[in-house]
Amino acid sequence: MIASPELRAVRAEARRRRRLVLALLSTMVLGVIGLSLCVGHSFVPPGAVIAALTGAADGGEAFTIRVLRAPRAVLACLAGMCFGMGGAAFQTLLRNPLASPDIIGISAGASAAAVWCIVVLGLSGMAVSVAAVTAGLGVAALIYVLAWRGGTAGTRLILVGIGISAMLQSFIAYVLTQAPSWSLLEALRWMTGSLNAAQIDQAMPLAVALAVFGGVLFALRRDLETMRMGDDTAAGLGVAIDRVRAIVICAATALVAFATAAAGPVAFVAFLSGPIAARLAYRGGSILVPAALTGAALVLLADFAGQVLLPTRYPVGIVTGMLGAPYLVLLIVRDNRRGTSL
Amino acid sequence: MSRDRTLSSRPVGVAILIGLLILAGLLSVTFGARVTGWTEIRAGLGGDVRTVGGAAVASRVPRTALAALAGGALGLSGAVMQGITRNPLADPGILGVNAGAALAVVVTLAVGGLVPLEVYLWTAIAGAAVAAIAVYLIAGLGAGGATPLKLALAGAAITAALTSLTTAVVLPRGDIAGLVQSWLVGGVGGATWDRIAPVLPVMAFGAVISLACARKLDTLALGDETAAGMGETVWRARLVAAAGAVALCGAATAACGPIGFVGLVVPHLCRLVFGVSYRWILPTSIASGAALLVVADVAGRIVLRPAELDVGIVTAFLGAPVFIAIVRHRRVSAL
């Protein structure tokens, strides 16, 4: 099939815009990482930051950079990418910007398990992560099974997820009432998503998860884009919709659950990244990579704002939550008026 | 045929409902950390608190009353919301109305400290009203109006946003965190008549308005255009009924904390037994909601004895499966 010159021009324009947006987003992510390495409780000049990172410097400043700020920035970046990509995959698959994992119960499943481990069993570290990921996947499977009636429908999946989510939220609230007062604030902080206890060895599992499950999603990006046109159309175009849907749900859930295990369910990042990326870049290409970069930029910026710009030191989830609430209203109002999704 | 059966079984259903309510009340004063006998119940109900059993019974009476009142209010409120939105999934919890009331109360608590209950009551109602309007506007904009899916999603999203804000208020205030957290679960434990008295007039007001709207809701159920054709001013009918529903669930939340799913489950049960007319659903929802919440409270006292499970948790675990069952087995666009 030979495309007309006009069509080719439009496609070239779309590609150009896409590359521009990707470059801009990457620059922004790197820029905020640099900023959050330099600026904190004290200012460290860029030269000293580089010296500390390469191991050329020692002392208090180097400790601040290497042990406090660098792990935090790396973790923020990775978690943001996982949330952004996982969220966008869900939104695309279910064809609804509101159907992000933090609203349909996936994050709630991971959080419930993690809070239970922290407060009741007194666990920490790796065990909490494993429990969160397992529970996230378990809840996703439960939602999928409960929504199954000779095939899943997006609507049913979302609604079942909301029901499960409400139940889990209530369970979380109950576990928090059992928390002794010294760990309640810690648990609350974790519940909103926080990078306060970031350590560099948390980054490795997250990076692996991003590579594996992000890779799976990336490989399926064309099928995912086709499914945007509706299940029947996608099936007609040769997409094995039930298989693709199952794989995408598993991979996206794993991304979100790993990120939740590392940083807590950072409010609304999974929900916001996709639509923002779509506004910036979407002209027919896959939304996954722009969404991942947007997620990283969001978490980094919000954490930076929470640490430095606000009067009280808020955890990152509070900042994203406060950003998210008005944007949510805006998004729903606009999209509903237009009558489209994402 | 089926119509006849419904008509003849309605009085029986009402009788059974009243029986259940009385039974639930008896169970509620009997069971707890200490199980009381018949003589102790009689002594306690008569105001004789010289024995431990009598005192236990006497302290369970206001608790039972609060559970019954809140359950009735939530059940009625849910029924009205389902009628207004013509949405089988409407419930003060699912639609984010409880979360609005909760945020308002938590802000009051953080700013004003221990202010009189009346203040909480009015802030809770204001918060509930704002959240209800926001959710309905958000979901109702655009093509297709407020479909069940859009309403449920808008409610869930607003709940997430409001919860996030609530945490933002609580986090810098370690001193009130425990208090807020135990309130946010939703329970009727430790109820006193002093806590019940201020919400009574508001609940009564909401109930009167809601019950008066039964005929309007029946008309709305025919669809907006038909309702308009029958001479109903659709938006005004919705607004008046919504005012009643918001007053009811705001008052219940102010007294007990956010309790979900009662408003969802109860109207569906009533619809199954008493048919689709709101003139039957609304009053029976009050009685069923009261019985359900009292029984849920008793269950919460029994499962973890001698500790207690707050009634908000019990209703969530009873209600969420019902919600999922409705989603699975009905065409959710119907109603």
Boltz contact constraints between the chains, C-beta under 6 A:
constraints:
  - contact:
      token1: [A, 98]
      token2: [B, 153]
      max_distance: 6.0
  - contact:
      token1: [A, 98]
      token2: [B, 157]
      max_distance: 6.0
  - contact:
      token1: [A, 103]
      token2: [B, 156]
      max_distance: 6.0
  - contact:
      token1: [A, 103]
      token2: [B, 157]
      max_distance: 6.0
  - contact:
      token1: [A, 146]
      token2: [B, 324]
      max_distance: 6.0
  - contact:
      token1: [A, 155]
      token2: [B, 149]
      max_distance: 6.0
  - contact:
      token1: [A, 156]
      token2: [B, 327]
      max_distance: 6.0
  - contact:
      token1: [A, 159]
      token2: [B, 152]
      max_distance: 6.0
  - contact:
      token1: [A, 159]
      token2: [B, 327]
      max_distance: 6.0
  - contact:
      token1: [A, 160]
      token2: [B, 324]
      max_distance: 6.0
  - contact:
      token1: [A, 160]
      token2: [B, 327]
      max_distance: 6.0
  - contact:
      token1: [A, 162]
      token2: [B, 152]
      max_distance: 6.0
  - contact:
      token1: [A, 162]
      token2: [B, 156]
      max_distance: 6.0
  - contact:
      token1: [A, 163]
      token2: [B, 320]
      max_distance: 6.0
  - contact:
      token1: [A, 163]
      token2: [B, 323]
      max_distance: 6.0
  - contact:
      token1: [A, 163]
      token2: [B, 324]
      max_distance: 6.0
  - contact:
      token1: [A, 166]
      token2: [B, 320]
      max_distance: 6.0
  - contact:
      token1: [A, 167]
      token2: [B, 316]
      max_distance: 6.0
  - contact:
      token1: [A, 167]
      token2: [B, 320]
      max_distance: 6.0
  - contact:
      token1: [A, 170]
      token2: [B, 313]
      max_distance: 6.0
  - contact:
      token1: [A, 170]
      token2: [B, 316]
      max_distance: 6.0
  - contact:
      token1: [A, 173]
      token2: [B, 184]
      max_distance: 6.0
  - contact:
      token1: [A, 173]
      token2: [B, 185]
      max_distance: 6.0
  - contact:
      token1: [A, 174]
      token2: [B, 185]
      max_distance: 6.0
  - contact:
      token1: [A, 174]
      token2: [B, 313]
      max_distance: 6.0
  - contact:
      token1: [A, 176]
      token2: [B, 181]
      max_distance: 6.0
  - contact:
      token1: [A, 177]
      token2: [B, 181]
      max_distance: 6.0
  - contact:
      token1: [A, 177]
      token2: [B, 182]
      max_distance: 6.0
  - contact:
      token1: [A, 177]
      token2: [B, 185]
      max_distance: 6.0
  - contact:
      token1: [A, 181]
      token2: [B, 178]
      max_distance: 6.0
  - contact:
      token1: [A, 184]
      token2: [B, 177]
      max_distance: 6.0
  - contact:
      token1: [A, 184]
      token2: [B, 178]
      max_distance: 6.0
  - contact:
      token1: [A, 185]
      token2: [B, 174]
      max_distance: 6.0
  - contact:
      token1: [A, 185]
      token2: [B, 177]
      max_distance: 6.0
  - contact:
      token1: [A, 192]
      token2: [B, 167]
      max_distance: 6.0
  - contact:
      token1: [A, 267]
      token2: [B, 164]
      max_distance: 6.0
  - contact:
      token1: [A, 312]
      token2: [B, 172]
      max_distance: 6.0
  - contact:
      token1: [A, 318]
      token2: [B, 168]
      max_distance: 6.0
  - contact:
      token1: [A, 321]
      token2: [B, 164]
      max_distance: 6.0
  - contact:
      token1: [A, 325]
      token2: [B, 161]
      max_distance: 6.0
  - contact:
      token1: [A, 328]
      token2: [B, 157]
      max_distance: 6.0
  - contact:
      token1: [A, 328]
      token2: [B, 161]
      max_distance: 6.0
  - contact:
      token1: [A, 332]
      token2: [B, 138]
      max_distance: 6.0
  - contact:
      token1: [A, 333]
      token2: [B, 141]
      max_distance: 6.0
  - contact:
      token1: [A, 336]
      token2: [B, 141]
      max_distance: 6.0
  - contact:
      token1: [A, 336]
      token2: [B, 142]
      max_distance: 6.0
  - contact:
      token1: [A, 337]
      token2: [B, 141]
      max_distance: 6.0
  - contact:
      token1: [A, 337]
      token2: [B, 142]
      max_distance: 6.0
  - contact:
      token1: [A, 339]
      token2: [B, 142]
      max_distance: 6.0
  - contact:
      token1: [A, 339]
      token2: [B, 143]
      max_distance: 6.0
